[in-house]
Amino acid sequence: MDTLTVMKNRHSVRQYLDKPLSGEVLAALEEEIRLCNQESGLHIQLVKDEPKAFDSFMAHYGKFSGVKNYIALVGKKSKDLDEVCGYYGERLVLRAQELGLNTCWVAMTYSKIPGAFQVDSGEKLTVVIAIGYGAVRGAAHKSKEETAVSNVSADSPEWFRKGVQAALLAPTAMNQQKFQLLYQDGKVTAKAGMGFYAKVDLGIVKYHFEAASGHKVEA
C-alpha cells in the first residue's frame, strides 16, 4: 500500500476493542519505536495493558473507551521537542496503520500514571498516542483547500502538490490545519500557526509532506 493511501485510510479512533497487542504486530511496532528513538534521540515508549490513563472524567468526556495501550512521546527539553515528537509520532501512527492498528493523538484528556513510563531528568512528556484495535474505523476530517495552506499553483511541480495533499490528511489539533507550506526556488519551508500544540502539528505535517513527496522541508 502506498504512503498516500495509508494516510487516507488512517482516521482518529477513540473506542477500542479488548484485544492485546501481540506477536508480529507488537514486534514490528516496538522495532519502529526503537528506530525512531535511535534516529531522533527521543525516549518514546510503548505502554501496554494500562487502562488507568484513559479512565478519568476527562477521558470519558473526550469519548475515549477501551484504551489500554498508548505511546508516550518523551524527549529532552528543547525548543524543537514538540515538533520532533510530532514528526516521529506520526511516523509511528502511519506504521501502526500499516500493521492494522488504529490510533488517536491525545494532548490533555488522559491521566499521567506514575510508573507507566519513564521521564528522565531533563526530559518532558509532550503528548501520547492511543493505539490498539479500534471498535470503529473512524471518519475522515474536513479539509481546507490546497491554496489555503500553501502557495501551490498551476506552475508548481507535481511533487509539491502531492506533498500538500498529504499534509491536508495530517491530524492537527481541533482539526484547524493552521500551517503554511511555501515553495520557492526548488525549496519548501513550513510555518506553524498559533495555538496549543501548533509545533506538534507542524512536525506531523512535515512528516506527511516528506513521506508523500520524497522532498525535505527546510528548517
N, C-alpha and C positions, 0 to 999 in steps of 0.2 A: 504494500500500500504506500503510495507516495505521500510526502510530507503534508501537502495541502489538503489531501483527503483526510488524513489523520486529524488535522486541525478542524476541518469542517465537521467531523464526526464527534469531536470532543465537546461536551457541554458540562456545565457545573451541576453536580448532583449532591443533594443534601440528605437523602434517605438511602440507607444501606442494608443489605441482607446480612444475616448472622452466618457468614461464611468466612473462614480464616484464610489469610494469605499463606500459601504453602507451595512446596515443590518447585518446579521450574520457574513459575511466575515470581515467587518470592526471591529465588536465587538471582534472577535477571534484574529485578528491581534493586536488590542490595548491591549488585555489581555496578549498576548505573550510578547509584549513590556514591560508591567508592570512587568511581572515575570522576564524578563531578567534584568531590572533595579534593581529589588529587590535582585536578586541573585548576581549581579556583582557590584553594586554601581555606574553604569553608569547613564547617563542622556540622554538616547536615546529618540528621539521624532519623531512622525509621522507628516509630513507636508502634508496637504490635499488642493487640489484645488489652487495650487500656481504655475502658469506657467512661471513666470519670470526667475527662476533659470536656466531653460533649453531653454531660448530664446536668448542666446548670440551667437556671431560668433563661439566661441569655441565649444559650444554645437551642433550647426548645422554642424560644421566641423567634429565633432565626430559622425555625423549621428543620433543624437537624435531628435525625434519629438513626439509631443503629451504628453510629460511628465508633469503631473500636481501634482503628488504625489511622495514624497520621504521620506526616513528615514534618519534623521540626527544622526550620531553616535558621541555623545558628552560625555566627561568624564573629571574627574580631571586629570591634567597634572601629568604624571609619566612615568618612563622608560618602563612600561608594557602596557601603554594605547593603543597603536596601536594593539598589539597582542590581548588584551581583546576585543577591538572593532571588530576585525576580527572574533574572536570566537563567540561572541554573535550576531554579524551582520549576520553571516552565519546561525546561528540557526533561525533567523528571515526569511532569504531568503528561507530556506527549508520549514518553516511553511507556508510562502506565497505560495510556490509551491503546497503544500497540499490543500490550500484554492482556488486553481485555478487562482492564480495571477502569473504575470511574474516580473522579477527583473533584475537589472544590477548594479554591483558595479561601482561607479564613483569617481575618485580621483581628477581630475582637470578640466574637461570640463563642469563646471557649475558655476553659479554666486552665491555669498552669498547675500541673500536678507535680508536687515535689518528688524527685527521683525518677520521673518518667523519662527524662532526657537530661543530658549534661550541658551545662553552660559554664565554661571555664573562666578563670579570671581574665578580664579584658574582653570577654565575649558578650554577645547580646542575641536574644531571640528576636527575630523580626516578625515573622508570621508562620502559620502552619498550613499544611495542605491535607485535608481529609482525603482518605484513599480506601478503596475497597471495591466490593461488587455491588453496584447500585441496584436498589429496588425499583428504580425508574431510570429512564435513559437521559432525562434532562431535555432541554429545549434550546434552540438557537437564540442568541440575543439579537436585539435590533442593532443595526449598524449605521453609522454615518456614511455619507458619500465619500468616495476616494479623495475628492477635491477639498473636503472639509478637514482632512487630516494630513494633507500633503500638497506639494506643488506639481503633482502629476499632470501631464498634458499630452496632447497628440504627438508631441516630439520626444516624449520620454522613452527610454529603452524599455523593452518588454520585461526585462528582469526587475526593473524598478516598480513597474505596475504590479507585477506578481508579488513582490515584497510588500507593497502597500495593501494588496488584497489579503495577504496573510496576516498583516498587522491588525486589520479590522476584525479578524477572527480571534484575536487575543483577548483573554478575560482582563477586564480592568475594574477598579473599584467603582461600585454603583453603576457599572457599565457606561461610564461617562466619556471614555475614549478621548481624554484631554491631552493627546500627544500630537506632535507635528514631525513629519518626515520630509526632509528637504533634499532635493537632488540638484547638484551644481558641479559642473566641470568633472563629471565622472565619479563624484564622491557623494555619499549620503551622510547627512547628520540628522540627529534626532533631538527633540526638545521635550522635556516633561511639562505637563500642565501644573496647575496649582491644586493643592488639596492633600488630604490624607493619603498616604501610600502612593503618591504620584511617582516616586522614584522606583518603587517596586513595579508599578505598572510599566514604567519605561524599560526596565530590564526584560519584562515579559514580552513587550512589543519588539524590542531589539532581537530577541531570540526568534520570534516568529519571522521577522523580516529576513534575517540572515539565513535561517534554515530553509526558507522557501526560495529566496532569490539567489543564494550562493555568493552574496556580496556582503562585506562587512559594513557596519555602521561606524563612522568615525567617532572618536571620543568627543 
